[in-house]
Each structure stands twice: as C-alpha cells, then as structure tokens.
C-alpha cells in the first residue's frame, strides 16, 4: 500500500504539462488589442495571461469552482502554541458542513462549492457531507519527535491528488486551498524555516492571536522541533513528514493534483503557502499553476511569497485561513477572463489607436 501512494504522487507529477507560453502570448496580444491602454488593467491582465497558459485556452471556462478545506489536528498543541483548545478543530468541521463558516459565506458569494475533508482530525466525525480521508488521528508532537511516518505523508499527498481528480471528473476547473487545524501555524512556521531558510523569529506569527509570551514559547517550540527532528532541507518529503501537518500535506497534494489536471490552484494564506512551498520543492512544475490570493497578516507570509516568486492579488489584512482569501479572489479571476472575452477590440469598436 505505501508504494501505491508513492506511485500516485509520482504519476501526478509526471502528468503536469509545461506552461503553454504560446497561449499566454496569444492572451497578451489579444489584451493589447482591447479598448484600453496596454497594461492598464494590471493584475487582471496577468491573471488572464496565466489562465490561458495553464489551460491552453484564450478564455477558459473556470465557472465550476471548488475550495478544498483539509482538516487535521496537531500533537504540538500540547506545548500551548494556540489560543484555542484542540477540540475546536472538530467543532469547526461541523460548522463548515452546516454552511456557517466564513469560507461558506464567501463561497456562496463567489459561486464556489466547499468540500471539507477529515484527513487527520483527532476524533471520529460523521456527517453525510464530510469527505473522510483520515490518515491518522492527528500528528505527533513535533517538539518531541516526527509528525508522521513518510508512508503516512505519501498517503496524505495522494488523498489530495485523488480528490482533485474526482472533482475534475465532475467538471470543476478552479481549485482553492483551505485548511482547519488548531495549532497549524506552528508546523507551517517550522516547514517555512527549513525550506525557505528563515529564522523561527521570522517565520513564527501570532496565529489565532497569542500574546507576546505565547509567541516566544511558540518560537522556542519551532526551534526545538527542528533540532529534535533534524529534517533534511533538500528533501521536502522528509521535511513534511517530520514537521507536519496532515492537512498541509493534503493541500500540497491538492496543488499537485490541480496542476496535473491543467487547472489553476489558488493559494490561501500562510498555511496554504507552506503547503505550496513544499509542493514546489517536490516539483517545480507546479509553479506556473499557482495564484497567490492574498497577503496574510502572519509575519512570515510576505517573505515566503517573495521567496516563491508569487505576488498576492489582494491585501485585506486577513489571517483566518479556511480558504477565505482564496475564495475572495475567485470573482477577480472571473473578472479577468470576462474582460478578455467581452471587451471590444479597437478594430471591432471602430476606435482609433493613434
């Protein structure tokens, strides 16, 4: 079975097609013929170009949108790194499933569907709308040892890939990363410290709103996790298996799966960006398929996006997670493609360019 999961990951990576530069250049030429000064629509033009290069179509139909919310618990919560108790993870899962969370509201506004996945919640959850892909009941405490076994990591990656494959078969063409897991900014900061080479003082943020003393504790926990586990920075699978978490691994799989199916992957905030960084280190092929939705208030996010070469579309001072920033970006992506499809050209409108 472990080899089966690795085969799924390897096969998905091999399915990722190179970015279609010809289609992207066609989008540029078309944009320059629209009734506006060249480049005047800024990021909207860049999004339209990227969508064309990803899909190979001048104005692709991305109307079927899915936000995948991966949920998991973290043993590192034993170290007091969060302002909220661990049982909130499971409680929030039911909030997603009942449609009451922020990501549900924004998804209804944006015409997106929310898919909530139990990939590693500590308790057993049952609900007809819940997608259960549980690898284990939460990760180990990374301050004392590894988050998970390498085989479990491959299972979590495969779960994300397989879910995207299933949703693609149902007609979904635009994917967003969302997550829920009390304490998950701690493994995210540890992953970013190792893979991006940032000091824990740079990668650790306030998460759910911890105070100064708790922040210092969290920095110490991240340092201890890196020291205890000694992850190999050149091996993203080693880093992710030792530092966690299951939802981060699942989202890395979602990003790889979206790219494998020729679809954009809209990255949410800091935790999703840690997953994106891990996916990028697994294969550079995913890079042109990623759209950074927003700049989180987590202090390490700006530096992380800069190191990844990604520019956020919006900056709304958000730090909620769940996929909220990514879903909020969906209407902007829609607008970029509609402009390409519906705006008149200079020739078509009989407007002089000189």
C-alpha positions as CSV (number, residue, x, y, z in Angstrom):
1,X,0.0,0.0,0.0
2,X,2.7,2.6,0.8
3,X,4.2,2.1,-2.7
4,X,0.8,2.6,-4.1
5,X,0.6,6.1,-2.6
6,X,4.1,7.0,-3.8
7,X,3.1,5.8,-7.3
8,X,0.0,8.1,-7.2
9,X,2.2,11.1,-6.3
10,X,4.9,10.3,-8.9
11,X,2.3,9.7,-11.6
12,X,0.6,13.1,-10.9
13,X,3.9,15.0,-11.1
14,X,4.6,13.4,-14.4
15,X,1.1,14.4,-15.7
16,X,1.9,18.1,-15.2
17,X,2.2,19.8,-18.6
18,X,4.6,22.7,-19.1
19,X,3.1,26.2,-19.0
20,X,1.7,27.0,-22.5
21,X,3.7,30.0,-23.5
22,X,2.1,30.2,-26.9
23,X,-1.4,30.5,-25.4
24,X,-0.1,33.1,-22.8
25,X,1.4,35.2,-25.6
26,X,-1.9,34.9,-27.6
27,X,-3.6,36.3,-24.5
28,X,-1.1,39.2,-24.3
29,X,-1.7,40.0,-28.0
30,X,-5.5,39.9,-27.5
31,X,-5.3,42.1,-24.4
32,X,-3.2,44.7,-26.3
33,X,-6.0,44.9,-28.9
34,X,-8.7,45.6,-26.3
35,X,-10.1,49.2,-26.0
36,X,-7.7,50.3,-23.2
37,X,-4.1,51.4,-22.9
38,X,-1.7,48.4,-22.8
39,X,-1.2,47.1,-19.3
40,X,-3.8,49.4,-17.8
41,X,-5.7,46.5,-16.2
42,X,-2.7,45.5,-14.2
43,X,-3.0,42.2,-12.3
44,X,-6.2,41.4,-14.2
45,X,-4.2,41.1,-17.4
46,X,-1.6,39.0,-15.7
47,X,-4.3,36.6,-14.3
48,X,-5.8,36.3,-17.8
49,X,-2.4,35.5,-19.2
50,X,-1.7,32.9,-16.6
51,X,-5.1,31.3,-17.0
52,X,-4.5,31.0,-20.7
53,X,-1.1,29.5,-20.2
54,X,-2.4,27.0,-17.7
55,X,-5.3,25.8,-19.7
56,X,-4.1,26.4,-23.3
57,X,-7.4,28.4,-23.9
58,X,-7.7,32.1,-24.5
59,X,-10.7,32.5,-22.3
60,X,-11.1,29.2,-20.3
61,X,-14.4,28.3,-18.6
62,X,-13.4,28.2,-14.9
63,X,-17.0,28.6,-13.7
64,X,-17.0,25.4,-11.6
65,X,-15.0,26.3,-8.5
66,X,-14.1,24.2,-5.6
67,X,-12.4,25.1,-2.3
68,X,-11.0,22.1,-0.5
69,X,-10.8,22.5,3.2
70,X,-8.4,20.0,4.7
71,X,-8.9,19.4,8.5
72,X,-6.4,17.8,10.9
73,X,-5.1,18.0,14.5
74,X,-1.6,18.5,15.8
75,X,0.2,16.9,18.7
76,X,2.2,20.1,19.2
77,X,-0.8,21.7,20.8
78,X,0.4,20.0,24.0
79,X,3.0,22.8,24.0
80,X,0.5,25.6,24.4
81,X,1.0,27.2,21.0
82,X,-2.6,28.2,20.3
83,X,-5.1,30.5,21.9
84,X,-7.9,27.9,21.2
85,X,-8.4,24.4,22.6
86,X,-7.8,21.5,20.2
87,X,-11.4,20.3,20.1
88,X,-12.3,23.4,18.1
89,X,-10.9,21.7,15.0
90,X,-13.7,19.1,15.0
91,X,-16.3,21.7,16.0
92,X,-15.3,23.9,13.1
93,X,-15.5,20.9,10.7
94,X,-19.2,20.7,11.6
95,X,-19.5,24.5,11.1
96,X,-18.1,24.1,7.6
97,X,-20.5,21.2,6.9
98,X,-23.5,23.2,8.1
99,X,-22.5,26.2,6.0
100,X,-21.9,28.6,8.8
101,X,-18.2,29.4,8.5
102,X,-16.7,32.5,6.7
103,X,-15.5,30.3,3.9
104,X,-19.0,29.1,3.3
105,X,-20.4,32.6,3.1
106,X,-17.7,33.8,0.7
107,X,-18.1,30.7,-1.4
108,X,-21.8,31.2,-1.8
109,X,-21.0,34.8,-2.8
110,X,-18.3,33.6,-5.3
111,X,-20.3,30.7,-6.7
112,X,-17.9,28.1,-5.3
113,X,-18.5,24.8,-3.6
114,X,-16.9,23.9,-0.3
115,X,-15.5,20.3,0.2
116,X,-14.5,19.6,3.8
117,X,-12.0,16.7,4.3
118,X,-11.1,14.9,7.5
119,X,-7.6,13.9,6.8
120,X,-6.4,13.8,10.4
121,X,-8.8,15.1,13.0
122,X,-8.2,13.6,16.4
123,X,-11.8,12.4,16.9
124,X,-14.1,10.4,14.8
125,X,-16.5,12.6,12.8
126,X,-19.6,11.6,11.0
127,X,-21.7,13.7,8.6
128,X,-23.1,12.9,5.2
129,X,-21.3,15.7,3.5
130,X,-17.9,15.0,5.2
131,X,-15.2,13.6,2.9
132,X,-13.2,11.2,5.1
133,X,-9.6,10.5,4.1
134,X,-8.2,10.1,7.6
135,X,-4.6,9.0,7.6
136,X,-4.2,9.0,11.4
137,X,-5.7,10.7,14.5
138,X,-3.6,13.8,14.5
139,X,0.1,14.2,14.1
140,X,2.7,13.5,16.7
141,X,4.1,16.3,18.9
142,X,6.9,17.7,16.6
143,X,8.6,19.2,19.7
144,X,9.4,15.6,20.8
145,X,9.5,13.7,17.5
146,X,8.3,13.4,13.9
147,X,4.8,14.4,12.9
148,X,4.2,11.3,10.9
149,X,5.8,8.4,9.1
150,X,6.9,9.0,5.5
151,X,4.4,6.5,4.2
152,X,1.6,8.5,6.0
153,X,2.9,11.6,4.3
154,X,2.6,9.9,0.9
155,X,-1.0,8.8,1.8
156,X,-1.9,12.4,2.6
157,X,-0.4,13.7,-0.6
158,X,-2.2,11.0,-2.6
159,X,-5.5,11.9,-0.8
160,X,-5.3,15.5,-2.1
161,X,-4.4,14.4,-5.6
162,X,-7.1,11.8,-5.8
163,X,-9.8,14.3,-4.5
164,X,-8.8,16.8,-7.2
165,X,-9.0,14.0,-9.8
166,X,-12.5,13.2,-8.6
167,X,-13.7,16.8,-8.7
168,X,-12.1,17.4,-12.1
169,X,-14.1,14.4,-13.4
170,X,-17.3,16.2,-12.1
171,X,-16.4,19.4,-14.0
172,X,-14.5,21.5,-11.5
173,X,-11.8,23.6,-13.1
174,X,-10.7,26.1,-10.5
175,X,-9.4,25.0,-7.1
176,X,-8.6,26.8,-3.8
177,X,-6.7,25.5,-0.8
178,X,-8.3,25.8,2.6
179,X,-7.5,24.3,6.0
180,X,-8.6,23.9,9.6
181,X,-6.4,22.6,12.4
182,X,-5.8,24.3,15.7
183,X,-2.1,24.8,16.2
184,X,-1.3,24.5,12.5
185,X,0.7,27.8,12.1
186,X,3.4,26.1,14.3
187,X,4.2,23.3,11.8
188,X,3.8,25.8,9.0
189,X,6.4,28.1,10.5
190,X,8.7,25.1,11.1
191,X,8.4,24.0,7.4
192,X,9.0,27.5,6.2
193,X,12.0,27.9,8.4
194,X,13.6,24.8,7.0
195,X,12.6,25.0,3.3
196,X,12.9,28.8,3.0
197,X,15.8,29.3,5.3
198,X,14.0,31.7,7.6
199,X,14.8,32.0,11.3
200,X,11.9,31.0,13.6
201,X,11.7,34.6,14.8
202,X,10.8,35.5,11.2
203,X,8.6,32.6,10.4
204,X,6.5,32.4,13.6
205,X,3.5,34.7,13.7
206,X,0.6,35.3,16.1
207,X,-1.7,32.6,14.7
208,X,-5.1,32.7,16.4
209,X,-4.0,35.8,18.4
210,X,-1.5,34.7,21.0
211,X,0.2,37.2,23.3
212,X,4.0,38.1,23.4
213,X,4.9,35.4,25.9
214,X,3.0,32.7,24.0
215,X,4.7,33.9,20.8
216,X,8.1,33.4,22.4
217,X,7.0,29.9,23.6
218,X,6.0,29.2,20.0
219,X,9.3,30.3,18.6
220,X,11.0,28.0,21.1
221,X,8.8,25.1,20.1
222,X,9.7,25.6,16.4
223,X,13.4,25.7,17.2
224,X,13.1,22.6,19.3
225,X,11.1,20.8,16.6
226,X,13.8,21.5,14.0
227,X,16.6,20.5,16.4
228,X,14.8,17.2,17.5
229,X,13.8,16.1,14.0
230,X,16.8,17.4,12.1
231,X,14.9,17.5,8.8
232,X,16.8,17.4,5.5
233,X,16.2,20.8,3.9
234,X,17.0,19.2,0.5
235,X,14.2,16.6,0.8
236,X,10.8,18.2,1.0
237,X,9.2,14.8,1.8
238,X,11.5,14.4,4.8
239,X,10.7,18.0,6.0
240,X,6.9,17.5,5.7
241,X,6.8,14.1,7.3
242,X,8.9,15.2,10.3
243,X,7.3,18.6,10.8
244,X,3.7,18.0,9.6
245,X,0.8,18.5,9.4
246,X,-1.6,16.2,7.6
247,X,-3.7,19.0,6.2
248,X,-0.6,20.8,4.9
249,X,0.4,17.6,3.2
250,X,-3.1,17.1,1.8
251,X,-3.0,20.6,0.4
252,X,0.3,20.0,-1.2
253,X,-1.4,17.1,-2.9
254,X,-4.3,19.3,-4.0
255,X,-1.8,21.8,-5.6
256,X,0.0,18.9,-7.4
257,X,-3.4,17.5,-8.4
258,X,-4.7,20.8,-9.8
259,X,-1.6,21.2,-11.9
260,X,-1.8,17.6,-13.1
261,X,-5.3,18.3,-14.4
262,X,-4.3,21.6,-16.1
263,X,-6.2,23.8,-13.6
264,X,-5.2,26.8,-11.5
265,X,-4.6,26.3,-7.8
266,X,-5.5,29.5,-5.8
267,X,-3.3,29.5,-2.7
268,X,-4.9,30.9,0.5
269,X,-2.7,32.3,3.4
270,X,0.3,31.3,5.3
271,X,-0.5,27.7,6.0
272,X,-1.6,27.0,2.4
273,X,1.6,28.8,1.2
274,X,3.7,26.5,3.4
275,X,2.0,23.6,1.5
276,X,2.6,25.4,-1.8
277,X,6.3,25.8,-0.9
278,X,6.5,22.0,-0.1
279,X,4.8,21.2,-3.4
280,X,7.2,23.5,-5.3
281,X,10.2,21.7,-3.7
282,X,8.7,18.4,-4.8
283,X,8.4,19.6,-8.4
284,X,9.0,23.0,-9.9
285,X,6.3,22.0,-12.5
286,X,3.6,23.3,-10.2
287,X,4.9,26.9,-10.0
288,X,3.1,28.4,-13.0
289,X,-0.2,26.8,-11.9
290,X,-0.3,28.7,-8.6
291,X,-2.1,32.0,-7.9
292,X,-1.3,33.7,-4.6
293,X,-4.7,35.1,-3.5
294,X,-3.8,37.4,-0.7
295,X,-1.2,38.6,1.8
296,X,-1.8,37.3,5.3
297,X,-1.1,39.2,8.4
298,X,1.2,36.3,9.5
299,X,4.6,38.0,9.6
300,X,6.4,35.4,7.6
301,X,3.9,35.3,4.7
302,X,5.3,38.3,2.7
303,X,8.8,37.0,2.8
304,X,7.6,33.5,1.9
305,X,5.7,34.7,-1.2
306,X,8.7,36.8,-2.2
307,X,11.0,33.8,-2.0
308,X,8.5,31.7,-4.0
309,X,8.2,34.4,-6.7
310,X,4.5,34.9,-6.1
311,X,2.6,38.2,-5.9
312,X,-0.6,38.3,-3.9
313,X,-3.7,39.6,-5.8
314,X,-5.3,41.3,-2.8
315,X,-4.2,42.6,0.6
316,X,-7.1,42.6,3.1
317,X,-5.3,42.2,6.5
318,X,-6.8,38.7,6.8
319,X,-5.4,35.8,8.9
320,X,-8.4,33.4,9.2
321,X,-7.4,30.6,6.9
322,X,-10.2,28.2,5.8
323,X,-9.5,29.3,2.2
324,X,-11.3,32.6,2.8
325,X,-8.7,34.7,1.0
326,X,-8.5,32.3,-2.0
327,X,-12.3,32.3,-2.4
328,X,-12.4,36.1,-2.1
329,X,-10.1,36.1,-5.1
330,X,-12.4,34.0,-7.3
331,X,-14.5,36.9,-8.5
332,X,-11.3,38.7,-9.6
333,X,-10.3,35.7,-11.6
334,X,-13.8,35.6,-13.2
335,X,-13.5,39.3,-14.0
336,X,-10.1,38.9,-15.7
337,X,-11.4,36.2,-18.0
338,X,-14.7,38.1,-18.7
339,X,-12.7,41.2,-19.7
340,X,-10.8,39.1,-22.2
341,X,-14.0,37.5,-23.6
342,X,-16.3,40.5,-23.6
343,X,-14.3,43.7,-24.1
344,X,-14.4,45.2,-27.6
345,X,-11.2,45.4,-29.6
346,X,-10.1,48.7,-31.2
347,X,-10.9,47.4,-34.7
348,X,-14.2,45.9,-33.7
349,X,-15.4,49.1,-32.0
350,X,-14.0,51.4,-34.7
351,X,-11.8,53.3,-32.3
352,X,-8.6,54.8,-33.4
353,X,-5.4,53.9,-31.6
354,X,-3.5,57.0,-32.6
